[in-house]
Amino acid sequence: MDLILGVVYGAVQGLTEFLPVSSSGHLALLPKLMNFTDPGVAFDLWLHVGTALAIMVYFKSDLVPIIKEAPKLLDSTYKSSSKNLLINLLTATLISFIFVLLFKNLPAATTRTPVFISINLIVFGLLMWLSDLIGKSDKEIKFSNIQIKNSLLIGLFQAVAIFPGVSRSGVTLTIARYLGVPRQEAANFSFILSLPIVLGGMLVKVPELLQQKNIDMSLMSIGLIVSFFIGIISIHFFLKIIKKVGLGIFCFYRIILAAMILSNF
């Protein structure tokens, strides 16, 4: 049973983390669909580590230049596109952390209910589609040259994804497209931006994991491995899909999923 659950959870996380359909919403619904006890938010975060590793591998060529700029961050005389990108990543991450800490103690019994998830799927799906339609720009906007205030706005939106059904990638794509950022550039930034918040969230949950007496390491290990490999495949094909068809298809999926949830729970 652990093998099956680990594979299912890992596959769902790896597939939905990079699609703007809310991985946390899908993970929260799995226990209700498969009739077993919810492993909890800490286990969800462990699965997110698997997809975080997938991002590190897939975007290695983008991450290395950013990391190399860290020692020069406080040097006001040194300027580069990689340094600007790092500043924007740190700015968005900081504002996300602040708001996530403010809302992290909200009761899961309220935020992980089918009705709450369904409402978020529909509302934020429609906002994403609308932003994709109106987010046209005559110039090639890159995150290495956007203003700090826009990074703050993106970080604020990312924090909203603490609620299941919102979708972290979906909500960051929504605000990025509204600002006129091209789809692939927005997706790349969204994926890389997830690394600090996911790894930071995992560190916050470490004490909770250590306090659990019956930690199922086989379940967690299987879930992490599967989410890693499925995540790499998911990133590759998602970047191809959004260039061709945009984000509207994911809005329709979210609405259909919400309707199925509301009719069955």
Secondary structure, 3 states (H helix, E strand, C coil): CHHHHHHHHHHHHHHHCCCCCCHHHHHHHHHHHHCCCCCCHHHHHHHHHHHHHHHHHHCHHHHHHHHHCHHHCCCCCCCCHHHHHHHHHHHHHHHHHHHHHHHCCCCHHHHCCHHHHHHHHHHHHHHHHHHHHHCCCCCCCCCCCCCHHHHHHHHHHHHHCCCCCCCHHHHHHHHHHHCCCCHHHHHHHHHHHHHHHHHHHHHHHHHHHHHCCCCCHHHHHHHHHHHHHHHHHHHHHHHHHHHHHCCHHHHHHHHHHHHHHHHHC
